[in-house]
Amino acid sequence: MARGGAALVVAASIAIAACGGGSSERSADLVRDVRGFSNGLRWRDFPTAALRVSPARRSAFLDQREQLDDDLRIADWEMTRLEYDDRRHRAEVHVEYTWMLDSSGIVHKTVTRQSWSRHGDRWLIEREVRLRGDEMPGVAEPGRRGKDSRKQLNRGPEDK
């Protein structure tokens, strides 16, 4: 993760920790799970990333990542925003990816919005949608709700 991303993670952790004791532990869990997911994608450790995906979507997520693994390379990621609602056990995280496809060799940047929810002591990613930048394989486009297998992670209950 870039230096700016590390600073944001530390700043977000400190800001959230100031809200109260139990809240700070939950926020640290959130930061840990966002990092685990994003680092899992970057380093192609998909089973580790999949631990942050709901069990019902985990198999489809792993299938998707195995398909993308032949071409997609994530060079870096940075958390650029973290909004946390302790009462609702929900969070929104913005992540900027730097990535390329081996088949083209062109470096791209994409900013996504990730929706997370807390389940016990774990945070699970519910949805990831592109906010700006280049379309990225494995990331849903805003307003699209297809049954494309590459976007299984992004399907919500309303898609079933």
Secondary structure as GFF3:
##gff-version 3
##sequence-region A 1 160
A	DSSP	alpha_helix	3	17	.	.	.	ID=ss1
A	DSSP	alpha_helix	21	42	.	.	.	ID=ss2
A	DSSP	alpha_helix	46	50	.	.	.	ID=ss3
A	DSSP	alpha_helix	55	68	.	.	.	ID=ss4
A	DSSP	beta_strand	72	85	.	.	.	ID=ss5
A	DSSP	beta_strand	90	101	.	.	.	ID=ss6
A	DSSP	beta_strand	107	119	.	.	.	ID=ss7
A	DSSP	beta_strand	122	133	.	.	.	ID=ss8
A	DSSP	three_ten_helix	149	154	.	.	.	ID=ss9
A	DSSP	three_ten_helix	157	159	.	.	.	ID=ss10
###
